[in-house]
């Protein structure tokens, strides 16, 4: 069985400073990202963003793009 994909968000320009490109990371703060799926679905499921397809929520989720 495969390990689930994981994702984590960084503030702009913060990822490199925090070692985003390292081979290994601490497990804290990472979100499961089911495959098939997409980034938006994983963030909604984790409660990090509101549903971008409801009303005008896409405006508050524009940072993802």
C-alpha positions as CSV (number, residue, x, y, z in Angstrom):
1,X,0.0,0.0,0.0
2,X,1.2,3.5,-0.8
3,X,1.7,6.3,1.7
4,X,-0.8,9.1,1.2
5,X,0.5,12.2,-0.4
6,X,1.0,15.2,2.0
7,X,1.0,18.9,1.6
8,X,1.8,21.9,3.7
9,X,1.4,25.6,3.0
10,X,4.0,28.3,3.5
11,X,3.6,32.1,3.5
12,X,5.1,33.8,0.4
13,X,8.9,33.4,0.3
14,X,8.8,31.4,3.5
15,X,9.2,27.9,2.0
16,X,12.8,28.1,1.0
17,X,13.8,29.6,4.3
18,X,12.1,26.7,6.1
19,X,13.7,24.0,3.9
20,X,10.7,23.2,1.7
21,X,13.1,21.4,-0.7
22,X,14.6,19.1,1.9
23,X,14.2,15.3,1.4
24,X,12.7,14.7,4.9
25,X,10.4,16.8,7.0
26,X,8.8,16.6,10.4
27,X,5.3,15.2,10.3
28,X,3.6,18.1,12.2
29,X,1.5,20.5,10.2
30,X,1.2,18.3,7.0
31,X,-2.2,17.6,5.5
32,X,-3.3,14.4,3.8
33,X,-3.8,14.9,0.0
34,X,-5.8,12.0,-1.4
35,X,-4.9,11.0,-5.0
36,X,-6.8,11.3,-7.2
37,X,-7.9,14.7,-5.9
38,X,-6.7,18.2,-5.9
39,X,-5.1,20.8,-3.7
40,X,-8.4,22.7,-3.1
41,X,-10.2,19.5,-2.0
42,X,-7.5,18.6,0.5
43,X,-7.4,22.1,2.0
44,X,-11.2,22.2,2.3
45,X,-11.2,18.8,4.0
46,X,-8.6,20.0,6.5
47,X,-10.6,23.2,7.3
48,X,-7.8,25.4,5.9
49,X,-10.0,27.1,3.3
50,X,-13.7,27.6,2.6
51,X,-15.2,25.8,-0.4
52,X,-13.9,27.9,-3.4
53,X,-16.9,26.9,-5.5
54,X,-19.4,28.5,-3.0
55,X,-20.5,32.1,-3.5
56,X,-17.4,34.3,-3.8
57,X,-15.0,32.2,-1.8
58,X,-12.7,31.9,-4.7
59,X,-11.5,35.4,-4.0
60,X,-10.2,34.3,-0.5
61,X,-8.5,31.2,-2.1
62,X,-6.7,33.1,-4.9
63,X,-3.4,32.8,-2.9
64,X,-3.3,29.1,-3.8
65,X,-2.9,29.9,-7.5
